[in-house]
Amino acid sequence: MDAELLVAHALGLDRLQLYLQFDRPLGEAELSTIRELVRRRGAHVPVAYLVGEREFFSLAFRVDERVLVPRPETEHLVETARVHLLGVRGAGGASPVFADVGTGSGCIAVALLHEVPAARGHAIDIEAGALEVARANAERHGVQDRLTFHEGDLLAPLRDQPDWGRLDAVLSNPPYVLEDDESVERGVRDHEPHGALFVEGSDPLVVAARLAEEALDALAPGGLLAFEVGLGGAGAARRRLADLGYAQVAVVPDLAGIDRVVCGQRPG
Ligand SMILES: C[S@@+](CC[C@H](N)C(=O)[O-])C[C@H]1O[C@@H](n2cnc3c(N)ncnc32)[C@H](O)[C@@H]1O
């Protein structure tokens, strides 16, 4: 699969065309482009960075080393939010509004706006470079007029905004990997942005827990907090949301059966 993606990319073809042009001879320039891609893949550079994009929720997202490569398990977060926001619209008739905290490539916010045409969103990231990629992806998919970009820590950039206290959803795929986690693949550790993945200390939920506290003030009553957790993290996350007073605390498994999304609603 990697080989097909790289060769197709080098030749400016899609994978199907590769099979349709199976016996096409390659010129020296094409071969040298392919060799360079193979060399970089051999150095564990993720394929998504080599070809410059990755599909997420059936949309193509531009990616480079400033942003995490979108993962399929994160689609469950989008689906959970989609169902909630469509429900908000049905009940109130107003435009639902959400915040995507740690937007990275913008995959969560852009996919959601694509799915819920009435919604508006705020995309926040602590890295200016990530926000540039997110903005390009919003433009690519024609949702830039409904998405506002903010640089800063968690929900802080929204504190003085009119939507503070009125958000229908706060969504996040926050960093949750511990530095000493040896299961992290070399390509991920060496090439994906460190601050997107790793947390300091020994608590994988340190960022998510801080977000859960802030979100209690940012959400409207009944508003949804939903965030992704790593393997084995859901139980502790549920307890923290319950301790903070969230209602309807629940967990959504991914396709591998791993509890992946933890959510709760601001009471009231
Ligand atoms: C795991 S990545 C998620 C990216 C994207 N939402 C996705 O699901 O593919 C986490 C993102 O959160 C950002 N981030 C980390 N700490 C943050 C903080 N304290 N406030 C805002 N963003 C933060 C990182 O820069 C990174 O883009």
The ligand as an SDF file (V2000), in Angstrom:
LIG
                    3D

 27 29  0  0  0  0  0  0  0  0999 V2000
   -3.2410   14.9180   19.0380 C   0  0  0  0  0  0  0  0  0  0  0  0
   -3.0920   16.4260   18.1100 S   0  0  0  0  0  0  0  0  0  0  0  0
   -4.7160   16.4780   17.3760 C   0  0  0  0  0  0  0  0  0  0  0  0
   -4.7480   17.1610   16.0400 C   0  0  0  0  0  0  0  0  0  0  0  0
   -6.0850   16.9890   15.2980 C   0  0  0  0  0  0  0  0  0  0  0  0
   -7.1870   17.5410   16.0850 N   0  0  0  0  0  0  0  0  0  0  0  0
   -6.3440   15.5300   15.0240 C   0  0  0  0  0  0  0  0  0  0  0  0
   -7.2160   14.9340   15.6800 O   0  0  0  0  0  0  0  0  0  0  0  0
   -5.6860   14.9630   14.1350 O   0  0  0  0  0  0  0  0  0  0  0  0
   -3.1500   17.6250   19.4110 C   0  0  0  0  0  0  0  0  0  0  0  0
   -3.1050   19.0920   18.9620 C   0  0  0  0  0  0  0  0  0  0  0  0
   -3.2660   19.8890   20.1350 O   0  0  0  0  0  0  0  0  0  0  0  0
   -2.3660   20.9810   20.0900 C   0  0  0  0  0  0  0  0  0  0  0  0
   -2.1370   21.3590   21.4900 N   0  0  0  0  0  0  0  0  0  0  0  0
   -1.3250   20.7690   22.3990 C   0  0  0  0  0  0  0  0  0  0  0  0
   -1.4190   21.3780   23.5900 N   0  0  0  0  0  0  0  0  0  0  0  0
   -2.3270   22.3800   23.4400 C   0  0  0  0  0  0  0  0  0  0  0  0
   -2.8620   23.3650   24.3090 C   0  0  0  0  0  0  0  0  0  0  0  0
   -2.4820   23.4300   25.5870 N   0  0  0  0  0  0  0  0  0  0  0  0
   -3.7660   24.2400   23.8210 N   0  0  0  0  0  0  0  0  0  0  0  0
   -4.1490   24.1770   22.5170 C   0  0  0  0  0  0  0  0  0  0  0  0
   -3.6860   23.2640   21.6460 N   0  0  0  0  0  0  0  0  0  0  0  0
   -2.7860   22.3720   22.0900 C   0  0  0  0  0  0  0  0  0  0  0  0
   -1.1560   20.4640   19.3490 C   0  0  0  0  0  0  0  0  0  0  0  0
   -0.4050   21.5270   18.7820 O   0  0  0  0  0  0  0  0  0  0  0  0
   -1.8080   19.5370   18.3060 C   0  0  0  0  0  0  0  0  0  0  0  0
   -2.0760   20.2300   17.1120 O   0  0  0  0  0  0  0  0  0  0  0  0
  1  2  1  0
  2  3  1  0
  2 10  1  0
  3  4  1  0
  4  5  1  0
  5  6  1  0
  5  7  1  0
  7  8  2  0
  7  9  1  0
 10 11  1  0
 11 12  1  0
 11 26  1  0
 12 13  1  0
 13 14  1  0
 13 24  1  0
 14 15  1  0
 14 23  1  0
 15 16  2  0
 16 17  1  0
 17 18  1  0
 17 23  2  0
 18 19  1  0
 18 20  2  0
 20 21  1  0
 21 22  2  0
 22 23  1  0
 24 25  1  0
 24 26  1  0
 26 27  1  0
M  CHG  2   2   1   9  -1
M  END
$$$$
